[in-house]
């Protein structure tokens, strides 16, 4: 969505379950408004937070005009069969995006006149001059197998291999979305980029740094709440609370003599200054909210109510 909108609306890390909310990104042109709705990844929930995340994903099935189902070259489709069964029943156009094709070594583009994805393959990316024919053919064979597997699961979906990282296939995707969208009045103002308030992006950017700098369960036990956001013409003063589920997690977040928390806060401040284009004064605090991920009351307070 960040590539399609042209702004960094959703945080992105190499870890699963980075996205927790349904986030809208809005593209405006003189003749069109596209409202992208980025949802959490599909998963089988193990606690109430994940139930809410899945509800955000399923809510997209209710009001979309076009459904973009995003997978990649390594995902196992079988883990999401229940959700795929719902996608199969959709009456709206479905575009299956196979992302990260750049991770298939020396990937060329499969031929346009073969396979179930005929006419959906963008022009080939540039291939290094020293790439062997065998290597290219091997990569093409891998992609062909992936496409055919997904075609058997979602036979009515259009399939488009892309690389969001390299902007490969995204222009074709935007063109196809424009062709499929129905005529309608604009839902949002022409200068609006998202439906989320500034405080939301503060908490998400801080959580992104925690995802990047802490291992194992720690990032998934964290929620960030902005308690103070005071903006002037030149700067923004922010107080944010990082909630964890255990006292031991609080100690890990803070680190020895506060070094770990200081690192996260510094990196978050830099990212926030880039995001808002202003000087940021950021204070972070760590508190324990026991088992908040399994408490409906806490989840509602943290904004995880899909309704």
N, C-alpha and C positions, 0 to 999 in steps of 0.2 A: 504494500500500500504506500509506503514511503516513496518508492520510485514512481508510482503512478500519480501520486498527489504532487510530488516535487518538493515536499517538506518532510522533516522527520517527525511524524505524528506519533508513531508507535515505537516503543523501545525495542531493541533487537539484540539478543545475545546468542551464543552458541548453545545455551541450555534450553531443554524442553520446558514448556509451561511458563515461558516468559510473559506472554500476554494473559492477563486475568480478566480484563473487562472487554466490553464491546465498544470499540472506538471508531468514530466516524471521521473520515477524511474527505474533503469536498474539493472537486475540481470544477472550476468555472471557466467557460469560454464564451464568446459572444453568442453562440447558438446552442449551448448545452451546459447542463449541470449534472455531474456524476457524483453521487454520494456513496462512497465506499464504506463498508461496515466491516472492520477488522475484528474478528472474534477469536477467543482462545482456541487452541488446538483441541481436536476431538480426543477424548480419553475416557477410560472407564473409571468413574470416581471412587476414591477410597475414603473420603471424608467430605463434610458439608461444603467446604470451599470449592472442591473440585466439582461437586454437584451444581453449584452456582455457575462455575465456569462452563460446564456442559450446557446448562440452560441458556447461557449467553449465545453459545454456538447454535443451538437448536432454534433460538428466536430468529436467527437470520433466515431460517427456512420459511418463516411465516409472512414476511413482508418484502422479500427481495424481488426485483424484476429480472435479475440475472444472477445466477449463483456461480461464484468462482470457488471451486474446490482445489485447494493448494496442497500438493504432496511434493515429494522430492525423489531423488534417484535411489534412496536407500530405505525408504519407509516400507514397512510390511502392511499391505492393505487389510490382511485378515484381522488385525487387531481392532478395526473399526467397522466390522460388518454390520452391526446394528444401525449405526449412523448411515452407512452407505445404502442400506435398505430404504431408509427415509428419502435419501437423495434420489434413488431410482424412481420414486413415485412422484417426484416434482413435475409440475406441469409447465414450469418456466424453463428457459434455456439454461443449460449447465455447461460450463467450460472447465475442464480439468486441466490444471496447470502443473506440469512436472517441472519443478524448480531445481536449481543447483546442477544443471546439466554440465556446467563447467567442471564439476568434480569427476566427470567421466573423462579420463585422460585423453588429451588430443582429440576431443570430439569434433567431428565434422557433422554436417547435417544429413539426416537420412534423405533419400530421394523423395521428391514431392509426389511422384506418380505411383507410389507403392504404399500399402499398409492402410490401416483404418484412420490415420491422421493425415491423409492426402489433403493438400491445400492448406494445412495448418502449420507447416514447418517454415520458419523464417529462413532468410538467406543464411548461408553458412558463415560462421565467424571466421576471422582470419586464422589460418593454420600455419604454424612455424614451418619454414622451408625444409628443415631437417626431419620433419615428422615422417615416419615410415607409413607406407600404404597399409601394411598389416595392422599397425596401431590404430589408424583411422577406422579401418573396417571393423576392428574389434570393438571400438567405442560405439560405432554405429549399430553394431549387432546388440550391444548391451541396451542401448536406448530403444531399439526396435522391440526387444523382448519386454521391456518395462511398459512401453506403450500398449502392446498387444495384451498384456496382463490386465492393465487398467481398462482397456476396451471391453474385455470380457466381463468385467465387473460393472461398468457403467456404459453399456452399448449406445445409449442415446446422447452421451456427452461429446462435445467437441474437445479434442485433446491438443494442447499446445505446449511443447517443451520450451522452457524459458531459463534464463539466468538473470534473476533480479539484480544480483551483485554486479553483473556486467552489462545490464540494460539490454540484454539479448532477448528479443521477442516481445518486449513490453510495448513498443510502438504498435505492433500488429494487434496486440491484445486490446489496447485502447481503441483502435479503429473498429475492431469487432464488437466491443462493448457498445460503442456509439451506434452501430448498425442495429443492435438488438434492443436498445432502450426504447420504451414507449414514449409518446409525447405526453407532457405533463407540465403544469406550472412548476416553477422552481420552489424547492422546499426551504432553502436558506438564502440569506443575503449574498450578493455577488462577491463581497470581500471576505466572507467567512470561510475559514479553512477546516474547522472541526466543531463538534458539538460540546467539547469538554472545556471546563474553565481552566484558568492558569494554574490554580492550586493542584489540579490533577496531574499536570505535567511535571510539577515540582516533585510530587511524591513518586511518580514513575521514574524520573531520572535518578533520584536517590536509590530507588529499588534496583534500577539497572546496574548501578555501581556495586551494589551488594551482591547481585547475581554474578558479576564479573570477578569479584575479589574474595568471595567466600565459597567454600566447598560443601559437598554433601547436602545435608538437610537444612543447613542454616538459611540459605536464601528463600527456601520454600516456607519457612516458619516466620517470615518477616512481613510486616505490613507497615506502611509509612503514612503518617497523618500530618498534614500541614496545619499547625495551630495559629500561626501568624503569617500574614502576607501583606506587607505594607509597602506600597509602590509610590515613588516620587518620579519626577521627570528624569532624574539621573541614576537612581539606584532602587533596589528592592531589598527590604529586610525580611528574612524568612526564619521562622522557628519551626522545626519539624521534629516529630517524635517517631522513633523507630520501635515498633512493638515486636516482641519475640514471645515465645511460649514458655521458656524455661530460664531460670536464673543462670544456668550454665551457658545458655546461648547468649545471654546478655554479656557475660564475661568475654565470650569469643568475639562478639561484635565490637566491643570496646577495645579489646586487646591489651597487651602489657603497657601500662602507663598511657593508655589511650591512643597508642600509635595507629592501630587498625581503624578506629573510628575517624581519626584525623585524616587518614589517607582517603577514606571514602568521602568524607565531607569536602576535602579539597578537590577531588576529581568531580564530584557532583557540582560544586560551585563553578568550576570552569565550564562544565557543560551547560549549566543554567545561564551563565553569562553569554554564551554563544547563542542559546535558544532565545533569550529575551533581548539581547543586544544592550544590556545595561550591567553596571556593577552590582554584584550580589553580596549581601552580608548574610551568611548562613550559619545558624546554630542548630546543632542536632543533639537530641537526647535519646536515651534508650530506656524503655520500660518493659515490664513483663505483664503480659495479658494471657494468663494460663489457658491453653487449649483453645485459642480464639478461632482456629480454623474449623473447629467442630461445634461452635456456638452460633446458632442462628441469630441470636440477639446481637452478637458482636459483628457478624457478617453484614447484617442490615445496617449497623452503625458505620461500617467501613465502606458501604456502597455496593455490596455484592447482591443486591436484590434485582434480578432480571426484570421484574415487573416495573 
